[in-house]
Amino acid sequence: MKAESPNHGQPGSQSGGLDLPVESPGLRLDDTVALSSAGLEDSLCQRELADILDHYLEQQENGTPISMEALLERYPRHAEMLEDYLGGLELLDAGLAEIVDSPLRTRGDCSGRQLGDYRLLREVGRGGMGVVYEAHQVSLNRRVALKVLPFAAMLDHRQVVRFETEARAAGRLQHPHIVSVHGVGCDKGVHFYAMQFINGHSVRELIDAKAANAKTADDDQSQCSLTDHLVRFRVPHQVARLGVQAASALQAAHECGVVHRDVKPGNILLDKDGKPYVVDFGLALREENIGQGPTYAGTPAYMSPEQSRGEGQRVDGRSDIFSLGVVLYELLVARRPF
């Protein structure tokens, strides 16, 4: 079998029956390989920088900051770029602290800080793809949840794309059991989007409390009793009801051509009445893109067999239903099926 090339059929392009590309006068094959290697090295360099800065910011948050000098000494290969990025951070600290400092680094109470049209009240959760705050939208005088992309993630284009994908995917969906997106924005380089605020707990918290047989008291700012949820979801038919409601939300997403791909207890929130809401479409996949992108996506304990085998071309809405089944099983008996 012949390997075709852009220069197939040109004189001098054949060697022993195998078509080879003809070198252009201005670019040798060695140059092409060198360019490819340079591109790969640049991509790896950006990844390493993102990891270094993520660790730097994490240390800042934990109250054990690393000095710029120590960081540059530890990573001499990245010293020049680190100086640029850290210098930018110092400028933000000095001149824009009221906008940027809190959403990127401050945990807990952050009253008075503002990001665009949103005044931050307190941090309510954080994960690999962002920090979520309870916030007040000034122009419409309403409470919202504001998800903010961490600074280090902004250095990785794929992370920014995933963040934007999540906002777009959730923004297209209108359903009583899917958290609605109110708006997307970027202020002083900080990406964020605002969504409906659910004052409650995740199914993950409920399962953990159930497993520990806990009678957990709420904090002062929560009106939703985890103890009430423990009583409510002790009854199998209430778990079945939750399953029907969550399944209807996933069906609505599937009908819009969106596959969630990360259905798990942490991505289902419960309000004070026990009404479930599906959140976090960060790994969502459009139907026309099935089989493209990362081979593995999701949380291993809740992946469908085709997801765990890396068969991206076979992942569709049925994978979400499988994952939901695992969640409901765990909610019923406080342990996963496997």
CORQUIRA-V116209 format. One record per residue. RES is the residue in one small letter. PHI is phi in radians with two decimals (NA if undefined). BURIAL is I if it has 9 or more other ideal C-beta (glycine too) atoms within 8 Angstrom, else O. Layout:
# CORQUIRA-V116209
res: <RES & RES>
phi: <PHI & PHI>
burial: <BURIAL & BURIAL>
This chain:
# CORQUIRA-V116209
res: <m & k & a & e & s & p & n & h & g & q & p & g & s & q & s & g & g & l & d & l & p & v & e & s & p & g & l & r & l & d & d & t & v & a & l & s & s & a & g & l & e & d & s & l & c & q & r & e & l & a & d & i & l & d & h & y & l & e & q & q & e & n & g & t & p & i & s & m & e & a & l & l & e & r & y & p & r & h & a & e & m & l & e & d & y & l & g & g & l & e & l & l & d & a & g & l & a & e & i & v & d & s & p & l & r & t & r & g & d & c & s & g & r & q & l & g & d & y & r & l & l & r & e & v & g & r & g & g & m & g & v & v & y & e & a & h & q & v & s & l & n & r & r & v & a & l & k & v & l & p & f & a & a & m & l & d & h & r & q & v & v & r & f & e & t & e & a & r & a & a & g & r & l & q & h & p & h & i & v & s & v & h & g & v & g & c & d & k & g & v & h & f & y & a & m & q & f & i & n & g & h & s & v & r & e & l & i & d & a & k & a & a & n & a & k & t & a & d & d & d & q & s & q & c & s & l & t & d & h & l & v & r & f & r & v & p & h & q & v & a & r & l & g & v & q & a & a & s & a & l & q & a & a & h & e & c & g & v & v & h & r & d & v & k & p & g & n & i & l & l & d & k & d & g & k & p & y & v & v & d & f & g & l & a & l & r & e & e & n & i & g & q & g & p & t & y & a & g & t & p & a & y & m & s & p & e & q & s & r & g & e & g & q & r & v & d & g & r & s & d & i & f & s & l & g & v & v & l & y & e & l & l & v & a & r & r & p & f>
phi: <NA & -1.55 & -1.65 & -1.28 & -2.40 & -1.04 & -1.82 & -0.96 & 1.63 & -1.44 & -1.00 & 1.43 & -1.59 & -1.85 & -2.55 & 1.07 & 1.47 & -1.90 & -1.29 & -2.11 & -1.18 & -1.44 & -1.19 & -1.33 & -0.96 & -1.70 & -2.53 & -1.51 & -1.05 & -1.06 & -1.15 & -1.08 & -1.09 & -1.12 & -1.13 & -1.10 & -1.11 & -1.11 & -1.11 & -1.13 & -1.10 & -1.12 & -1.12 & -1.13 & -1.08 & -1.09 & -1.12 & -1.08 & -1.05 & -1.07 & -1.14 & -1.09 & -1.20 & -1.09 & -1.13 & -1.03 & -1.20 & -1.11 & -1.12 & -1.06 & -1.11 & -1.41 & 1.40 & -2.19 & -1.12 & -1.74 & -1.27 & -1.07 & -1.07 & -1.14 & -1.16 & -1.16 & -1.20 & -1.30 & -2.18 & -1.06 & -1.11 & -1.83 & -0.94 & -1.11 & -1.22 & -1.10 & -1.06 & -1.10 & -1.14 & -1.22 & -1.10 & -1.12 & -1.10 & -1.10 & -1.11 & -1.12 & -1.08 & -1.30 & -1.82 & -2.27 & -0.99 & -1.17 & -1.76 & -1.80 & -1.01 & -1.18 & -1.13 & -1.64 & -2.37 & -1.54 & -1.64 & 1.27 & -1.22 & -2.39 & -1.00 & 1.63 & -1.31 & -2.34 & -2.34 & 1.08 & -1.52 & -2.05 & -1.71 & -1.32 & -1.90 & -2.87 & -1.40 & -2.05 & 3.12 & -2.65 & -2.64 & -1.12 & -1.88 & 2.69 & -2.00 & -1.91 & -2.09 & -1.38 & -2.48 & -2.01 & -1.43 & -1.13 & -1.11 & -1.87 & 0.88 & -2.44 & -1.54 & -2.41 & -1.79 & -2.02 & -1.72 & -2.08 & -1.36 & -1.09 & -1.01 & -1.06 & -1.15 & -1.15 & -1.36 & -1.82 & -0.99 & -1.12 & -1.17 & -1.12 & -1.09 & -1.12 & -1.09 & -1.17 & -1.08 & -1.05 & -1.11 & -1.15 & -1.09 & -1.20 & -1.16 & -1.40 & -1.74 & -2.12 & -2.74 & -1.05 & -2.02 & -2.15 & -1.09 & -1.46 & -1.65 & -1.62 & -3.10 & -2.17 & -2.76 & -2.54 & -2.21 & 0.94 & 1.48 & -1.70 & -1.49 & -2.74 & -2.54 & -1.79 & -2.49 & -1.00 & -1.59 & -1.86 & -1.52 & -3.01 & -2.37 & -1.55 & -1.08 & -1.05 & -1.09 & -1.14 & -1.11 & -1.08 & -1.17 & -1.15 & -1.12 & -1.54 & 0.91 & -1.47 & -2.00 & -1.44 & -1.47 & -1.38 & -1.34 & -1.08 & -1.64 & -1.81 & -1.72 & -1.79 & -1.58 & -1.16 & -1.07 & -1.06 & -1.13 & -1.05 & -1.18 & -1.07 & -1.60 & -1.35 & -1.58 & -0.94 & -1.19 & -1.27 & -1.16 & -1.10 & -1.09 & -1.03 & -1.07 & -1.10 & -1.17 & -1.16 & -1.14 & -1.17 & -1.16 & -1.16 & -1.05 & -1.08 & -1.13 & -1.11 & -1.16 & -1.59 & 1.39 & -2.02 & -1.84 & -1.18 & 1.28 & -2.49 & -1.31 & -2.72 & -1.00 & -1.22 & -1.83 & -2.18 & -1.73 & -2.10 & -1.44 & -1.11 & -1.66 & 1.47 & -1.34 & -1.51 & -2.36 & -1.46 & -2.28 & 1.08 & -1.70 & -1.11 & -1.84 & -1.02 & -2.22 & -1.31 & -0.94 & -1.24 & -1.80 & -1.03 & 1.66 & -1.84 & 1.37 & -1.02 & -1.19 & -1.85 & -2.66 & 2.25 & -1.88 & -0.80 & -1.12 & -2.06 & -1.24 & -1.28 & -0.96 & -1.19 & -1.17 & -1.19 & -1.51 & 1.32 & -1.61 & -0.98 & -1.22 & -1.81 & -1.39 & -2.49 & -1.02 & -1.14 & -1.12 & -1.09 & -1.15 & -1.03 & -1.09 & -1.09 & -1.04 & -1.12 & -1.07 & -1.16 & -1.06 & -1.13 & -1.15 & -1.24 & -2.03 & 1.11 & -2.72 & -1.39 & -1.21 & -2.78>
burial: <O & O & O & O & I & O & I & I & O & O & O & O & I & O & O & O & O & O & I & O & I & O & O & O & O & O & O & O & O & O & O & I & O & O & O & O & O & O & O & O & O & O & O & O & I & I & I & I & I & I & I & I & I & I & O & I & I & O & I & O & I & O & O & O & O & O & O & O & O & O & I & I & O & O & I & O & O & I & I & O & I & I & I & O & I & I & O & O & I & O & I & I & I & O & O & I & I & O & I & I & I & I & I & I & O & I & O & O & O & I & O & O & I & I & I & O & O & I & I & I & I & I & I & O & O & O & O & O & I & I & I & I & I & I & I & I & I & I & O & O & O & O & O & I & I & I & I & I & I & I & I & I & I & I & I & I & O & O & I & I & O & I & I & I & I & I & I & O & I & I & I & O & I & O & I & O & I & I & I & I & I & O & O & I & I & O & I & O & O & I & I & I & I & I & I & I & O & I & O & I & I & I & I & I & I & I & I & I & I & I & O & O & O & I & O & O & O & I & O & O & O & O & O & I & O & I & I & I & I & I & O & I & I & O & O & O & O & I & I & I & O & I & I & O & I & I & I & I & I & I & I & I & I & I & O & O & O & I & I & I & I & I & I & I & I & O & I & I & I & I & I & I & O & I & O & I & I & I & I & O & I & I & I & I & I & I & I & O & O & I & O & O & O & O & O & O & I & I & O & O & O & I & I & I & O & I & I & I & O & O & O & I & O & O & I & I & I & O & I & I & I & I & I & I & O & I & I & I & I & I & I & O & O & O & O & O & O & O>
